[in-house]
Amino acid sequence: MSGRLDALNLDLVTASRVESAGAEWALVRGGRLAVSAGLEATRVLDDLEGETASHAGGPVLVGPASPRNAAALRRHLPWLQPRPLGTRTSAGLGDRLGLATPGHVRAVRAVGGAAAIAPIFPQQSIREMTRTGRTPIEVMDDATWGQFAEGWRDGTGADADHLKTTADIDACLAVGFAMFTIDPGEHVDSAADAADLVTLRAKVAALPWSGLEDSETALRRRYLGESFAVEHLAVAFDEATLLRAAAKYGRAVAHVARLSRHLSKAAGTRPVELEVSVDETDTPTSPAEHYWVAAELKRLGVAWISLAPRFVGRFEKGVDYIGDLGALERDVAAHAALARHFGPYKLSLHSGSDKFSVYPIAARLAQGLVHLKTAGTSYLEALRTVAAVDPALFRAIYVFARERYDTDKASYHVSAELSRAPLPGELKEAELPGLLEQFDAREILHVTFGSVLKELGSDGAPRFKAALFSLLQGNPEAYADNLERHFVKHLRPFVR
């Protein structure tokens, strides 16, 4: 390290200091960027904004943590530029507040770093962005600054999660996301599971065959009466099994193919990767349905790196798996075999936060071909920090969350009941953190995050958001420590 920045007596974040592109880069405590350019690299400063002063050895710029400066970091510090991760074991560490990346980095390091599990620090769904009032560039930039502050130089993916439209793709592609999770859930016909044969025939006849580039006759010719060997499985298609798979997932396959083609064309030569997600549906994805979806996507020329089926049992938000672990193990074994057969591609565990009983099963059966996706649990760790530092604020958030729960739960698979959650007035301050361990209270707090962040007070100002952010920014080590402890429990089972 040249040490040119030392002469300025700035309060630098030591972990962030690095030399690259002929310049010395560092974060100033409090959220500013300092860059000292050698005489041969002064053009680097042209990409930045801030105040520039002349010093011995070259100019020095001190500027804000702005979008322009974040983009410059990604341009000149290439390890901050997101990239596809391929089939490596990976974890998406979603951050609804934009403050969690330092804790996420520490957790990944604690289990062996990127050599053990490939991280995705910028990850958020369009739905979450809408509810938090964030944009794709804010998600990207917040993760960039967090990685820079922690001195993370081992790379990251970037997941534009649960995309439903070409406009969603374009917005995230424009700011550098590298992984695109297509969610065709609105096109899945879960009613097909209980339909009789006559109804299934009508549903299949009504499919958008132009989008599938096929005909019902060809569909029957490829599958009807066939049995396909896949490791320990024999995937057989009688008429009911075939028509149920096609009726349930046919429109979803056509939608994924259309969005995949759009992404490929829009990305051009830029490397990107695709995930397919059908987890947010009412009924499980059977092995035969997984086989049919994968076979049809391949036939349509779609390439994907991971797939999230709807597993048996319940993967609810922020709590452990609900269901028969033996049945889940058989289900994961089947889906993992299909992923190896058609890919290999990774099985993706959506709503993966806090599924501690599932992780050993998935890690063992997927044999490293697995992606863990988390998001809301980092928000809950923020609330844990609030409960410890400002119990009154936490209590107010919990009271409000209870008021919002019946409305906000509509778009989530949750089963918490207000009647089972402790009443806020009955709890002493020391008991408040325990709400994060109580099933119903935890889900209530989890799914109301958007309302908490958007709620306005009588003066028109945010009721909770400013106080929440001020507390977390004023206690960054407490938040990072909570995140590291919590995420080590998530990640360690996947380290081989």
N, C-alpha and C positions, 0 to 999 in steps of 0.2 A: 504494500500500500504506500503510495507516494507521500501521503500526509499533508497534501496542500490544503485540505479543508481544516486541518487542525489550527492553522494560523488565524482562523476567523472566530475562534472561541464560541462556536455554535454548540448547542446541546444535542449532539448527534446520537441517533439510535445505533449502537455499536454493531448489532447484527446486520444492519442494512448496508453497511459500507462495502463497496465493491468497485473494482476497476474494470472498465469495459469500453471499447470503442475509443481508446485514448483519453478517457475521462474518468474522474473519480465521482462516484454517486453515493448519496447517503440521504436518509430521512432525518429531518430535524424534529426533535421531540415537540409535539404539539401539532404536527401535520404539515410541515413544509418540506420541499425538496431542495437539496443543495447539490450542485454539480460544479466541479472544477475541471475545466478543459485544458489539456496541455496545448502548447503553442501549435502543435500539428493537428489538433482536433477541435478547433474553435467552431467549426461548422456544426458540430453536434448541438451547440447552444441555439442554433437557428430553429430547431424543432421545439424549443421550450419557451415557456412564458415565465416572466419574473424580472427581478431587478438584477442587473449585471454590473459587477465592479471589477476593476483591473487589480491584479495581484501578481507578485513575483511568480513566474512560471506559467502564467496564463490567466484568463478571465475566470471569474466565479459567478454563477447564477444562483440565486435563492428565489424560489417561486412557490406557488400554491399547489396543493394536491388536487389539481384540476384535470378535466378530461384530456386536454391537450398534453399535459405532462405525463399522465398515465399512458397515453398512446405512445409517447416518446420512450417511456420506460420499456414498453413491450417491443418497440422497434430496435432499441439499442442494447437491451438486456434480453437476448433471445430466449432464455429459459422462462421468461414471463409470458411469452407468446403461446397461447394454447395450441395443442396439437392432438391429433387422433392417438388413442392409446392402444388400439388393436385388441387382441384377445388376452392381454395381461389381466390378472386379477385386479379389480379396481373398486373404488368407492367414490360416490358422489356426496359431497359434504355441503348441502344446501345451506344458504344463509339468508334468512328473511329480513335481517336488519342491516346487513352490510358491515358488521363488526366482528364476525366470528372467525374469520380466516386465521388470525394468529393462533387461536386455540386449536383450530383444525390442523394447522401445520405442526404444532407441538405434538398432537396425538399421533399423526403419521410418523413423525420422527421417533416417537417413543416405542413404536412397534417395529422399527427397522427401516423406515423411510421408503422412498419410491422403489427401492429394490425389493421390498416386501409386498407393498400394495400401491398401485398407481393411483394418485389422487385426482379428483376433479374438484377444484375450489370454486370456480364460477359455475353455479348451477341454480337455475330457478325456472319454474314453469310460468307460462303466460298468465295463468290464473292467479298465481301468487304475486306476480308483478302488478297485476291489476289491483289486488287486494292491499298490497303494501304501498302502492303509488310509486313503484320503481320502474325504471326503463332498462332495456337490455344493456345499454352502455353503463348505467350505474352499477348493475350487477357485475359486469366485467371489471370496471374500474375499482370497485371496492375490494374485489378479490386480488387485483393487481397490487394495490397499496398494502394489503395485509401480507401477501407473500414477500413483498419488498422489505417490509418492516422486520420480518422474521428471518430474512436472509435465505429464503427458500430458493434453491437454484437447481432443483431436480425435475422441473417440468410439471405441467398440469394439463389436463383436458379442460373442456368447457362445454357444459351440457345445456342446450336450449331444450327444456323439458316440456313434455306434454303439449306439443304443437298440434294444432288442428287445421290450420289454413296455410296457404302459400304466403300470405302477408306475414304470418308469424315467422315463417322460415326466413323471409327476406329481411325482417327487422333484426333477427339474431345473426344472420350471416354477415350483415353489414358491419357488425362490431367485433367480429372475430371468433364467434363460437365455432367449435370444431366437431361437436357431437349434436345430432339432431334427433330427439325422441319424438316419433310420430305417434299420436294418440288417436286411433280411429274408433274410440269407444262409442261415440254417438252413432256409428254405423254398424255396431254389433247388435244382432237381434237375439237377445237372451230368451225371448219367448219361444224360440225354436226348440229349446230343451224339453218343453212339455207338450209340444205339438204332435198331433197324430200324423200318420203317413200322408193322408189326403192334404192336410194343411201344409206339410213340408213340400209336397210336390208343387203346390200353388206358389209357395214362397220362392222356390228355386226357379220356377218358370218366370217369375217377375224380377229376377236379378238383372242388373245392368250389364248384360253380356258384352256390350261394346266396350265397357271399361275393363272387363275381364279378358277381352280379346279371345273369346271362345264361344262355345255353344253347350247347351245342356247335353246334347248327344255325345260330344267329345268328352265332357266331364264323366259321364257314365262309362264310356269306353276306357278311360284311364284308370278308374278306381273300382267300379262295381264288381263285386265278387273276388277282388284281389286281397291278398294278405301279404304284408311287407315285413320282412324280418329286420329288426333294429335292436342289435345287442340282445338283451333278454326279452324284448317285446316281440309280439306278433300282432301287427296293427292290421286288423281286418275291416273291410268295408262292405257290409251288406247295404241294402237300399236305404234303410232308416239312418244308419250311421253316416253314410255319404251325404244324403240330402240334409241331414241335421247340421253337419259341418258346413256345407255350402250355404244353407239358409242363414245360419248364425253368423258366419264370418265372410260371406261373399262380398258384401258391400264394403266391409272393412278392408279386405284385400285390395279391392279396386281403388279405394281411397289412398291406401299406403302406396300403391304403385304410382298413382298420379302425383302425390307429393314427393315421392322419391325421384321421379323424373324431373320435377321442377327443381329440386335441390341440386341434382347433378348438373343440370343446365346452368343454373344460377351460379354455382360454385366454380364452374369451368375447370381449370387445372389445380385449383386449390384443394388440398387434401381434407376431406371431411368424412365422418362416419355416421351411420344411421342406427338407431335403435327403434324397435317396434314394440309398442306397449298395448296389451289388451287386458291389463290387470284390473282396471276400474270398470268392471262389468258385474252383473248380478250373479252370474253362475260360473263355475269353474271351467277351465279349458281342459277338455279330455285329451289323452294322448293321441287319439285319432284326429281330433280337431287341430292339435298342434302339428301333426304330420301333414294334414291337408293344407293348413295355412302356409307352412314352410315350403311345401312342394309347389304350391301355386305361386308364391312370391318368387321362388327361383325360376319358375317357368316364365314369369313376367319380367325377368331380368333385374329384379330388385336384389341388391346386396346389403346385408346388415351385419352389425357386429355383436348385437345383443337383442334378446327378446324377453319381454316380461309377460309370462302367461298369468292367467288368474288361477292361482293354486287353490286346492281344497282348504277348507277352514276359513278363518277370518284374519286378515291382515289389517287391523284397525290402526288408526293414527295414534302414535305415541305410546302404545302399550304392547306387551308381549303377545305372541301368537295365541289365538283362541281356537281350539279344536283338538283333534286326535293326532298326536305327533307321529304315531305309527302310520296313519293314513297319509300324513304329509310326507313322511319319508318315502313311501312307495310312489307318491305323486312326483316328488322331486327327482327320484331315480329315473322315472320314465321321461320326464321333460329333459333331464340332463343327457340321457341317451340320445334323444332326438336332436338336441343341440349339437352333439358330437357328430351325429350322422349327417345332418344337413349343412353343417358349417365347416369346421367347428365355429360356433359362436357362443357367447356367454349367456347364461341365465341371469336375468336382471330381477332383483328383489325390490319391488316398489313398495311404498309404505314400509320401508325396511327399518325405520327407526325403532330401537328398543325391542327387537325380535330376538332376544338373547337365546331362547330355546331353539330357534331356527338356525342360527349361524353355524353351529357345528355340523348339523345335518347337510346344509347347503354346501359348505366348504368341502366336506368329505365326498359327497356324491357328484358335485360338479367338477371335481378334480382340477380346481384352479380356474375353470371357465365360468366365472361368476362376477357379477357387478352388484354392489350394494348401493342402494339409493336412499339417502336420508335428507330431511329438510327441517320439519317443524321441531324436532327434538333440540336443535340449537336455540330456538326461540324459548323453549321451556327452560333451558339452562340459563338464558338471560333472566327469566323470571325467578329462577333460583337465586341468582345473584341479587336481584331486587329484594327478594324476601329477606335475605341476610342483612342488606345494607339499609333498606328503607321499608320496614314492614307496613307502614301506613299506605304507601304507594301500592305495594303488592295487594293489600287487602282491598283497596279501591278497584284495582284491575280485576280481582276475582269477583267482586260484587257485580261489576259491569259485565264480565264474561258470563255469569249466570243469567243475566238479563237477556243477553244476545244469543245464548246457546240454541234455543229451539229454532231460531231463524238460520243461524250460520251452519248448523249441522246438515242442512238439506243436501249439500253437494259432497258430503263425506260419508264413508262407511264407518259409522261409529255407533256404539250402543250405550253410552253413558246416559244416566238418568239423573235429572236434577234432584229428585227425591232421595237419591243415595249419596249425593255429594254433601259434605259437611256444610252447615250454614256458617257464613263468615262471622256473624256476631257471636257465635259460640266458641270461637277459637282465640286462645291467647297468642300473643306475638310469637312466642317460642314455638308454637304449634303450626304456624303458617307454612314453613318450608315442607311440612309433612303432606300438604295438599298435593305436592308434586309426586308423591308416592301412592296416593289414593286413586284408584282406577278412574272413577267418574270425574273427579275434580281435574285430573290430568287431561282427560279428553276434552273437557269443557274449556280449559285454558288453551289447549292446542288449537282447536278449530276456530276460535274467536279472535285469532291474531289480527286479521285484517280489520275487524271492527275496532279493536283496541287502538290500532295505529291511525285509523281514520276519524275516530270520534272527535267531535268539536265541542268545546265548552260553550257556555252562554255568551262569552265574549268573542266567539268565532275562531278562537285559537285552538290548536290540538289539545285535547283534554289530558292525554297520557303520553303522547309520543315524545314531546320535548323533554319531559321529566325522565322518561325511560332512557332516552339516548344520553342525556346529561349524566345520569347515574352510571351507565355502562362505560361511557368515555372517561368518566372520572375514576373508575375502578377497573381499568383494563386487565390488570393481573388477576383480579378475583374472577372475572368472566372467563379469561383464558384458562385459568386453573380448573374451573368447573367443566369447561369444554374438553380439556385434555383428559381429565379423569373419566368423563362420560364416554368419550369416543374411543379411548383405548379399549374399553369393554366391547365396543362395536367391532373394532378392527382386528383385535388380536386373534379371534377364532379363524380368520381367513389367511393368516400368515402361515406359510407352509415350511 
